[in-house]
Amino acid sequence: MAVNQAAAPRKRRNIVLRLLGPGLVTGAADDDPSGIATYSQAGAHFGYGLLWTVFLTTPFMIAIQLVSALIGRVTGQGIVANAKQHYARPLVVILVALLVVANTINIAADIAAMGEALYLVIGGLKHEHALIFAATSVLLQVFVPYRHYAPILKTLTLVLFLYVGVVFTVEIPWGQVLAGTFLPKPALNYDYLLLVVAVLGTTISPYLFFWQAAQEVEEMRRHHRPRAPLKALSRGGSPELSRIAVDTSVGMIYSNLIAYFIVLTTAATLHTHGITDIKTAADAANALRPIAGDLAFALFALGIIGTGLLAVPVLAGSAAYGVAEAFGWRSTLEAKFPEAVGFYTIISAATVIGFALGFTPLDPIQLLVWTAVINGIVAVPIMAIMMLIVTNTQAIGRFVAPPWLAYAGWAATPLMGLTAVALIWSLAR
C-alpha cells in the first residue's frame, strides 16, 4: 500500500511533465535578455504605470501560439512547409530571410547581455564569457539528440522563477501595484506609447511561431513509433488538442507573469530611486545592487544568463527550421550532423554571426530597435498566412480553428500591424 501511495504523486508529476512541453519552452524563451531589457525599461521609466500591458498581450499571445502549435501537430509540418503549399515561394523566402536577420541580431544582443551579466557576477572578460555561451548553445543543439535536449530546455524554464524571487527581496507598495495593474492612467505622449509598442513587439515575436510549430513536429517524431499528424486520423484527436491548449496557455501565462514581476521589481527599485535610463538587462541588474542589495542583483543577473541559455537556441533553431523548410532540407534536432548539414549550418552560422556582432562598433540598443521593426514587419504577413491556413479545411481538415480562436488570432494580426507602424513612425521622427 505504501508503495502505491508513493507512486501516485510520481504518476501525477509525470502526467504534468508530459502535458507541458513546446508551449512552456516557447513561452519561457520569450523572456530572453532582450525582453528583460524592454520590461526593465518599462518599470524603470514609468514605474507601475505599464503593468497593465502584460495582461493586454496575454490572450493574443495564447491565441497566436495555439495557432502555431495546431499547424505543426495537425499537419506534421512547420509553418514554412505549409505556407509553401498555398502561397508564392518568393514571398515565403523573403519572410524567412527577414526572420533570419532579425533572429541573428537578437542572438547578438542576448549573447552580449549574458557575457556582461556573468562579468558582473564573477568578473573576467565579457567576450570570453559570451564565447562560452555561444559555443555551448551550438554544441548542445548539434550533438545532443532532441529526445535528450528537450528535457534540458524544459528544465531551463525554471530559471525564470529567479525573477519571482527578486520581488521578495525588495519592498513592494502593493496598493500602487494594484492601481497600476487594474486602474491604469495611459499617457498620450511619445515615450509612453513607444514603450507600450515595445512591450507588444517583445511578447509577440515571429521566432516563437516557427519554434512552437516545429517542436510539435519534433514531439511527434521522438517516440519509438512516430505519431501520425492529426490530419491523417479519421476520428479522435481531442486528447492532443487538450494537451496543446494546456501546454500553450500555461507557457504564455508563465511568460507574461515573469514579465510582470520584472516590471514590478524595476518599478519598485530603479524608478523609485530616480534611475530611469536603462539600456540593457545587465544595466538593470547592475543598478539593482546598490538599491536592493547583492541578493537581488545576483538573482537578476543569473536570470539573464539562464534565460539566454534557453532563448539563443530557440532563436537559432527557429531560423534554421524556417530556412530548411523553405529549401526542402531535412530539419530536425534528432538528426546527426551529416544527416542535416544545411539545418545545423544555419544554427551554427546564426549563433557565430551573432557572437561576432558583439565585436563591432554597432550600438546594441539600436540593433534591438531594428530587430523590433523587422519582427513587426515580418509578424503581420506570417500571422495572416497562419490564420488563413488554420481556418482552411483543405489545409487542416476537420481541425480548423474554432470561432473564438479565429477571432482572437485575426484580432492579434492588425494589433501587430499597428505595432510595426508605430515603431517605424518612431524611427522616422
NORNOR-V417444 format. One record per backbone hydrogen bond with DSSP energy under -1.0 kcal/mol. CO is the residue of the C=O (numbers start at 1). NH is the residue of the N-H. Records with the same first field share a line. If there is no record, write none. Layout:
BEGIN
CO: NH, NH
END
This chain:
BEGIN
1: 5
2: 6
3: 7
4: 8
6: 10
7: 11
8: 12
9: 13
10: 14
11: 15
12: 16
13: 17
14: 18
15: 19
16: 20
21: 25
22: 26
23: 27
24: 28
25: 29
28: 31
30: 32
32: 36
33: 37
34: 38
35: 39
36: 40
37: 41
38: 42
39: 43
40: 44
41: 45
42: 46
43: 47
46: 49
48: 51
50: 53
51: 54
52: 56
53: 57
54: 58
57: 61
58: 62
59: 63
60: 64
61: 65
62: 66
63: 67
64: 68
65: 69
66: 70
67: 71
68: 72
69: 73
70: 74
71: 75
72: 76
73: 230
74: 231
78: 82
79: 83
80: 84
83: 86, 87
88: 92
89: 93
90: 94
91: 95
92: 96
93: 97
94: 98
95: 99
96: 100
97: 101
98: 102
99: 103
100: 104
101: 105
102: 106
103: 107
104: 108
105: 109
106: 110
107: 111
108: 112
109: 113
110: 114
111: 115
112: 116
113: 117
114: 118
115: 119
116: 120
117: 121
118: 122
119: 123
125: 129
126: 130
127: 131
128: 132
129: 133
130: 134
131: 135
132: 136
133: 137
134: 138
135: 139
136: 140
137: 141
138: 142
139: 143
140: 144
145: 148, 149
146: 150
149: 153
150: 154
151: 155
152: 156
155: 158
156: 159
157: 160
158: 161
159: 162
160: 163
161: 165
162: 166
166: 169
167: 170
172: 174
173: 177
174: 178
175: 179
176: 180
177: 181
178: 182
179: 183
187: 189
189: 193
190: 194
191: 195
192: 196
193: 197
194: 198
195: 199
196: 200
197: 201
198: 202
199: 203
200: 204
205: 208
206: 210
207: 211
208: 212
209: 213
210: 214
211: 215
212: 216
213: 217
214: 218
215: 219
216: 220
217: 221
218: 222
220: 227
229: 232
230: 233
237: 241
238: 242
239: 243
240: 244
241: 245
242: 246
243: 247
244: 248
245: 249
246: 250
247: 251
248: 252
249: 253
250: 254
251: 255
252: 256
253: 257
254: 258
255: 259
256: 260
257: 261
258: 262
259: 263
260: 264
261: 265
262: 266
263: 267
264: 268
265: 269
266: 271
267: 272
269: 273
270: 275
271: 274
276: 278
280: 284
281: 285
282: 286
283: 287
284: 288
288: 292
289: 293
293: 297
294: 298
295: 299
296: 300
297: 301
298: 302
299: 303
300: 304
301: 305
302: 306
303: 307
304: 308
305: 309
306: 310
307: 311
308: 312
310: 314
311: 315
312: 316
313: 317
314: 318
315: 319
316: 320
317: 321
318: 322
319: 323
320: 324
321: 325
322: 326
323: 327
324: 329
336: 339
337: 340
340: 344
341: 345
342: 346
343: 347
344: 348
345: 349
346: 350
347: 351
348: 352
349: 353
350: 354
351: 355
352: 356
353: 357
355: 358
356: 359
357: 360
363: 367
364: 368
365: 369
366: 370
367: 371
368: 372
369: 373
370: 374
371: 375
372: 376
373: 377
374: 378
375: 379
376: 380
378: 382
379: 383
380: 384
381: 385
382: 386
383: 387
384: 388
385: 389
386: 390
389: 392
390: 401
392: 396
393: 397
396: 399
402: 406
403: 407
404: 408
405: 409
406: 410
407: 411
408: 412
409: 413
410: 414
411: 415
412: 416
413: 417
414: 418
415: 419
416: 420
417: 421
418: 422
419: 423
420: 424
421: 425
422: 426
423: 427
424: 428
END
